[in-house]
Amino acid sequence: MKIKRLITALLAVLLAGTVTACAGEAGQAASSTNATSSTSAAGATRTVEDGNGNPVEIPAQVTRVAPAIGAFAELTQIVAGDQPVITAAQDAQINGAFRKFLPAYEKSNPKGYAVDNVEDLVASGTQVVFGPESVISADQQAQLKAAGISFVPINKMGTVKDLANAAIIIGNILGGQAPERAQQFADYWKGQLDQATKATASLTDRQSIMVVAYQEGAYATTNKSDISQEYFEAAGLTNAAADIPGSGKTVSINTEKIVQLNPDWILASDPASKKAVEADPALSQLDAVRAGHVLVTPYGAYLWRVRSGEGALMPMWLVAEIYPEAVGSYDKIAAVKDFWERWYGYTLSDDEAAQIFVGQQVKQAAK
């Protein structure tokens, strides 16, 4: 009996070992299968159309991107919602207000990785870089390719249509819900222009306006090549500086020329420019100065009058300031709060809204 029980025990041990070995082999096989599947998923790609209409291959799932300019960083967060997807950027163009209103950026790029530094892009795990080829050189593009990072050119950004299209391209890069949100924002932007155009359609006495920026003792303005021209036209305004020669974001102008143009309104780039204009004896006889018609460009996460998503708010704000009788039920405070809630996911306080409308950057709280 003892021998029989011993044999039975030995058989049980051998059987358990066989089962364990089989389980181990099965586990190894399963692990091998999962690894192959992961590798396959990691290497999967898809194509998107760049700003030139050309197909570009990018990873199938994109969660880490690098916008080449600050304006595209803002558009990216608008399109991505609260998802922290920006792993590198032109960090110097992103201020404390941007970080406050769009905290997902701080989560995704806490080290301030730079988009124009390939080592930073590799270290941050960036999958896709996008933006104008004037910012990302051919040599850098070659380095990106060698590092396995896709580059999607988006060169056109001079008009609202261009920027809306850029938002859609960014949405397509991110995938998921982003394309739908990008299209919604493009429609919203167009809707803001249409609203201003309709509000001012019946005006017979159209006012003139010009941008004035003051920096380092010199004045500059914007001509008809700037995106502000589109906002002025939608708001029923004539750009007094439309035909000033020059290219770039701003063009130089002296006080004599400003006096000659004598606009009804001046849109100062910032509070310092407004102060300079109003204190300059050479400009004291301007109709705009004498009438107290010197406005300051609002500034939220980004300056409104330049190529930015917040620029969507510019046309109706201008109408409200210059043609208040034409705005109907429009309320600028309600409009800016709605924008922040809808596109930034941020609830603005009354004090924060007030700071935006006097062109003062709302500061980020100390950490």
C-alpha positions as CSV (number, residue, x, y, z in Angstrom):
1,M,0.0,0.0,0.0
2,K,2.8,2.4,0.9
3,I,4.5,1.6,-2.4
4,K,1.3,2.2,-4.3
5,R,0.7,5.6,-2.5
6,L,4.4,6.6,-3.3
7,I,3.9,5.8,-7.0
8,T,0.7,7.7,-7.1
9,A,2.4,10.8,-5.5
10,L,5.3,10.6,-8.0
11,L,2.9,10.5,-10.9
12,A,1.1,13.6,-9.5
13,V,4.3,15.5,-9.3
14,L,5.3,14.5,-12.9
15,L,1.9,15.5,-14.2
16,A,2.0,18.9,-12.5
17,G,5.4,19.5,-14.0
18,T,4.1,18.7,-17.4
19,V,1.2,21.0,-17.0
20,T,3.4,23.8,-15.8
21,A,5.8,23.3,-18.7
22,C,2.9,23.4,-21.1
23,A,1.5,26.5,-19.5
24,G,4.9,28.2,-19.7
25,E,5.3,27.3,-23.3
26,A,1.8,28.6,-23.9
27,G,2.6,31.8,-22.0
28,Q,5.8,32.3,-24.1
29,A,3.8,31.8,-27.2
30,A,1.2,34.3,-26.1
31,S,3.9,36.8,-25.2
32,S,5.5,36.3,-28.6
33,T,2.2,36.9,-30.3
34,N,1.5,40.0,-28.3
35,A,4.9,41.4,-29.1
36,T,4.4,40.9,-32.8
37,S,1.0,42.5,-32.6
38,S,2.5,45.5,-30.7
39,T,5.3,45.9,-33.1
40,S,2.9,45.7,-36.0
41,A,0.7,48.4,-34.4
42,A,3.6,50.6,-33.5
43,G,4.8,50.4,-37.1
44,A,1.4,51.1,-38.7
45,T,1.1,54.3,-40.7
46,R,-1.5,56.3,-42.5
47,T,-1.3,59.3,-44.9
48,V,-2.6,62.9,-44.5
49,E,-2.6,65.7,-47.0
50,D,-0.2,68.6,-46.3
51,G,-0.8,72.3,-47.0
52,N,0.4,71.8,-50.6
53,G,-2.0,69.0,-51.3
54,N,0.6,66.3,-51.1
55,P,0.3,63.0,-49.2
56,V,2.6,62.6,-46.1
57,E,3.0,59.3,-44.2
58,I,2.6,59.6,-40.5
59,P,2.1,57.1,-37.6
60,A,-1.4,55.5,-37.5
61,Q,-1.9,56.8,-34.0
62,V,-0.5,60.3,-33.2
63,T,-0.4,61.6,-29.7
64,R,2.8,63.6,-29.7
65,V,3.2,66.6,-32.1
66,A,5.3,69.7,-32.5
67,P,3.8,72.8,-34.1
68,A,6.5,74.9,-35.7
69,I,5.0,78.3,-34.8
70,G,3.2,79.7,-31.8
71,A,-0.1,80.3,-33.7
72,F,-0.2,76.6,-34.7
73,A,0.4,75.7,-31.1
74,E,-2.8,77.5,-30.2
75,L,-4.7,76.0,-33.0
76,T,-3.5,72.5,-32.0
77,Q,-4.8,72.9,-28.5
78,I,-8.1,74.2,-29.8
79,V,-8.4,71.2,-32.0
80,A,-7.1,68.7,-29.4
81,G,-9.3,70.0,-26.7
82,D,-7.9,69.1,-23.3
83,Q,-5.6,66.4,-24.6
84,P,-1.9,67.1,-23.9
85,V,-0.4,66.5,-27.3
86,I,2.2,69.2,-27.9
87,T,5.6,67.8,-26.9
88,A,7.7,70.6,-28.4
89,A,7.0,74.1,-29.8
90,Q,8.4,77.6,-30.2
91,D,8.3,77.8,-26.5
92,A,9.5,81.5,-26.5
93,Q,6.3,82.4,-28.2
94,I,4.1,80.8,-25.5
95,N,3.6,83.1,-22.6
96,G,2.2,82.6,-19.1
97,A,-1.4,83.4,-20.3
98,F,-1.2,80.6,-22.8
99,R,-0.1,78.2,-20.1
100,K,-2.9,79.4,-17.9
101,F,-5.7,79.1,-20.4
102,L,-4.4,76.0,-22.1
103,P,-2.8,74.0,-19.3
104,A,-2.6,70.8,-21.4
105,Y,0.4,72.4,-23.0
106,E,2.2,72.5,-19.7
107,K,1.4,68.9,-19.1
108,S,2.7,67.7,-22.5
109,N,5.9,69.9,-22.7
110,P,7.0,70.6,-19.1
111,K,10.6,70.8,-20.1
112,G,10.0,73.4,-22.8
113,Y,11.4,71.3,-25.6
114,A,12.0,73.4,-28.8
115,V,10.6,72.4,-32.2
116,D,13.7,73.7,-34.0
117,N,16.1,71.4,-32.1
118,V,16.1,67.9,-33.5
119,E,17.7,66.5,-30.3
120,D,14.7,68.0,-28.3
121,L,12.3,66.4,-30.7
122,V,13.8,63.0,-30.3
123,A,14.1,63.3,-26.5
124,S,10.4,64.4,-26.3
125,G,9.2,61.4,-28.4
126,T,7.6,63.7,-31.0
127,Q,6.0,61.8,-33.8
128,V,5.0,64.6,-36.2
129,V,6.2,68.1,-36.8
130,F,4.1,70.5,-38.8
131,G,4.3,74.1,-40.0
132,P,5.9,76.4,-42.6
133,E,8.9,75.2,-44.4
134,S,10.5,78.6,-43.8
135,V,10.8,77.6,-40.2
136,I,11.9,74.0,-40.6
137,S,14.9,74.0,-43.0
138,A,15.6,71.4,-45.6
139,D,18.5,70.1,-43.4
140,Q,16.3,69.9,-40.4
141,Q,13.7,68.0,-42.4
142,A,16.3,65.5,-43.5
143,Q,17.3,65.1,-39.8
144,L,13.7,64.5,-38.8
145,K,13.3,61.9,-41.5
146,A,16.4,60.1,-40.3
147,A,15.1,60.2,-36.8
148,G,11.7,58.7,-37.9
149,I,9.8,61.9,-37.3
150,S,7.3,62.9,-39.9
151,F,7.1,66.5,-41.2
152,V,3.9,67.9,-42.6
153,P,4.4,71.3,-44.4
154,I,1.7,73.9,-43.8
155,N,2.9,77.1,-45.5
156,K,-0.3,79.1,-46.1
157,M,-1.5,81.1,-43.1
158,G,-2.2,84.6,-44.5
159,T,-5.9,84.5,-44.5
160,V,-8.7,83.2,-42.3
161,K,-9.4,80.5,-44.9
162,D,-5.7,79.5,-44.8
163,L,-5.7,79.2,-41.0
164,A,-9.0,77.3,-40.9
165,N,-7.5,74.9,-43.4
166,A,-4.4,74.6,-41.2
167,A,-6.7,73.7,-38.3
168,I,-8.3,71.0,-40.4
169,I,-4.9,69.6,-41.4
170,I,-3.9,69.5,-37.7
171,G,-7.1,67.7,-36.9
172,N,-6.4,65.1,-39.5
173,I,-2.9,64.6,-38.1
174,L,-4.3,64.0,-34.6
175,G,-7.1,61.8,-35.8
176,G,-9.9,60.6,-33.5
177,Q,-12.4,63.3,-32.7
178,A,-9.9,66.1,-33.7
179,P,-11.0,66.3,-37.4
180,E,-14.6,67.0,-36.4
181,R,-13.6,69.6,-33.8
182,A,-11.3,71.3,-36.4
183,Q,-14.2,71.6,-38.9
184,Q,-16.4,73.0,-36.2
185,F,-13.8,75.6,-35.4
186,A,-13.4,76.5,-39.1
187,D,-17.2,76.9,-39.3
188,Y,-17.2,79.0,-36.2
189,W,-14.4,81.3,-37.6
190,K,-16.3,81.8,-40.8
191,G,-19.5,82.4,-38.9
192,Q,-17.8,85.2,-36.9
193,L,-16.7,87.0,-40.2
194,D,-20.2,86.5,-41.7
195,Q,-21.9,87.9,-38.6
196,A,-19.7,91.1,-38.7
197,T,-20.3,91.4,-42.5
198,K,-24.1,91.2,-42.1
199,A,-24.1,93.6,-39.1
200,T,-22.3,96.3,-41.1
201,A,-23.8,95.7,-44.6
202,S,-26.2,98.6,-44.5
203,L,-23.7,101.2,-43.1
204,T,-23.2,104.3,-45.3
205,D,-20.6,106.1,-43.3
206,R,-17.7,103.7,-43.1
207,Q,-14.9,104.6,-40.7
208,S,-11.1,104.3,-41.4
209,I,-8.7,102.6,-39.1
210,M,-5.0,101.6,-39.0
211,V,-2.8,99.4,-36.8
212,V,-0.1,101.3,-35.0
213,A,2.7,99.5,-33.1
214,Y,5.4,101.3,-31.2
215,Q,8.6,99.7,-30.2
216,E,12.1,100.9,-29.6
217,G,11.2,104.5,-30.5
218,A,9.7,103.6,-33.9
219,Y,6.2,103.1,-35.4
220,A,5.0,100.3,-37.6
221,T,1.6,99.4,-39.1
222,T,0.0,96.7,-41.2
223,N,-1.0,97.0,-44.9
224,K,-3.5,95.0,-46.9
225,S,-1.3,91.9,-46.9
226,D,-1.9,91.4,-43.2
227,I,-4.8,89.2,-41.8
228,S,-6.1,92.3,-40.0
229,Q,-7.2,93.6,-43.4
230,E,-9.8,90.8,-43.5
231,Y,-11.1,91.6,-40.1
232,F,-11.3,95.3,-40.9
233,E,-13.3,94.6,-44.1
234,A,-15.7,92.3,-42.3
235,A,-16.2,95.0,-39.6
236,G,-17.1,97.6,-42.2
237,L,-13.8,99.5,-41.9
238,T,-11.3,100.9,-44.3
239,N,-7.6,100.2,-43.6
240,A,-6.0,103.6,-44.0
241,A,-2.6,102.0,-44.3
242,A,-3.7,99.4,-46.8
243,D,-1.4,100.7,-49.6
244,I,1.7,101.3,-47.5
245,P,4.5,99.4,-49.3
246,G,6.3,96.6,-47.5
247,S,6.0,93.0,-46.5
248,G,6.1,91.1,-43.2
249,K,3.9,91.1,-40.1
250,T,4.3,94.9,-39.8
251,V,5.8,97.7,-42.0
252,S,7.6,100.8,-40.8
253,I,5.9,104.1,-40.8
254,N,6.8,107.6,-39.6
255,T,4.6,110.2,-37.8
256,E,4.4,112.3,-40.9
257,K,2.7,109.5,-42.8
258,I,0.4,108.7,-40.0
259,V,-0.7,112.3,-39.9
260,Q,-1.2,112.3,-43.6
261,L,-3.4,109.2,-43.4
262,N,-5.3,110.6,-40.4
263,P,-7.5,107.6,-39.7
264,D,-10.8,107.9,-37.7
265,W,-9.6,105.1,-35.4
266,I,-6.2,103.7,-34.4
267,L,-5.8,100.1,-33.3
268,A,-2.7,100.1,-31.0
269,S,-0.9,96.7,-30.8
270,D,-0.6,96.9,-27.0
271,P,-1.1,99.3,-24.1
272,A,2.4,100.7,-24.5
273,S,1.7,101.6,-28.1
274,K,-1.6,103.3,-27.1
275,K,0.3,105.4,-24.5
276,A,3.0,106.3,-27.0
277,V,0.5,107.5,-29.6
278,E,-1.6,109.5,-27.2
279,A,1.6,111.2,-25.7
280,D,3.3,112.0,-29.0
281,P,3.0,115.7,-29.8
282,A,3.4,115.0,-33.5
283,L,0.2,112.9,-33.4
284,S,-1.9,115.1,-31.1
285,Q,-3.9,116.6,-34.0
286,L,-5.0,113.2,-35.4
287,D,-8.8,112.8,-35.5
288,A,-8.5,109.5,-33.7
289,V,-6.5,111.0,-30.9
290,R,-8.6,114.0,-30.5
291,A,-11.8,111.9,-30.4
292,G,-10.4,109.3,-28.0
293,H,-10.6,106.7,-30.7
294,V,-7.4,104.8,-29.9
295,L,-8.2,101.1,-29.2
296,V,-5.9,98.5,-27.8
297,T,-5.8,95.0,-29.4
298,P,-7.2,92.4,-27.0
299,Y,-4.8,89.8,-25.8
300,G,-5.8,86.5,-24.3
301,A,-3.7,83.4,-24.8
302,Y,-2.7,85.0,-28.0
303,L,-2.8,88.5,-29.6
304,W,-6.2,88.8,-31.5
305,R,-5.2,90.8,-34.5
306,V,-2.5,88.4,-35.7
307,R,-2.7,84.9,-37.1
308,S,-4.3,83.2,-34.2
309,G,-7.5,81.3,-33.3
310,E,-8.6,84.2,-31.1
311,G,-8.6,86.4,-34.2
312,A,-12.0,84.9,-34.8
313,L,-13.3,87.3,-32.1
314,M,-11.8,90.4,-33.8
315,P,-14.5,91.3,-36.4
316,M,-17.5,91.5,-34.0
317,W,-15.4,93.2,-31.3
318,L,-14.4,95.9,-33.8
319,V,-18.1,96.4,-34.7
320,A,-19.1,96.6,-31.1
321,E,-16.4,99.3,-30.4
322,I,-16.9,101.4,-33.5
323,Y,-20.5,100.8,-34.6
324,P,-22.3,99.9,-31.4
325,E,-25.7,100.6,-32.9
326,A,-25.1,97.8,-35.4
327,V,-24.4,94.9,-33.1
328,G,-27.9,94.1,-31.9
329,S,-27.8,91.7,-29.0
330,Y,-24.1,90.9,-29.3
331,D,-22.2,91.2,-26.0
332,K,-18.4,91.2,-26.2
333,I,-18.0,89.9,-22.6
334,A,-20.4,87.0,-23.3
335,A,-18.7,86.3,-26.6
336,V,-15.3,86.0,-25.1
337,K,-16.5,83.9,-22.3
338,D,-18.3,81.6,-24.7
339,F,-15.1,81.3,-26.8
340,W,-13.0,80.4,-23.8
341,E,-15.5,77.8,-22.6
342,R,-16.0,76.2,-26.0
343,W,-12.5,76.2,-27.4
344,Y,-10.2,76.5,-24.4
345,G,-12.3,74.6,-21.9
346,Y,-11.7,77.5,-19.5
347,T,-14.2,79.5,-17.5
348,L,-13.2,83.2,-17.6
349,S,-13.8,85.4,-14.6
350,D,-15.1,89.0,-15.1
351,D,-11.7,90.3,-14.1
352,E,-9.8,88.1,-16.5
353,A,-12.1,89.2,-19.3
354,A,-11.6,92.8,-18.5
355,Q,-7.8,92.3,-18.6
356,I,-8.1,90.8,-22.1
357,F,-10.0,93.7,-23.4
358,V,-7.4,96.3,-22.4
359,G,-4.6,94.2,-24.0
360,Q,-3.1,93.1,-20.7
361,Q,-1.9,89.5,-20.6
362,V,-3.7,87.6,-17.9
363,K,-0.9,86.2,-15.8
364,Q,-0.4,82.6,-14.9
365,A,-0.7,81.8,-11.2
366,A,2.6,81.1,-9.5
367,K,3.3,77.4,-9.0
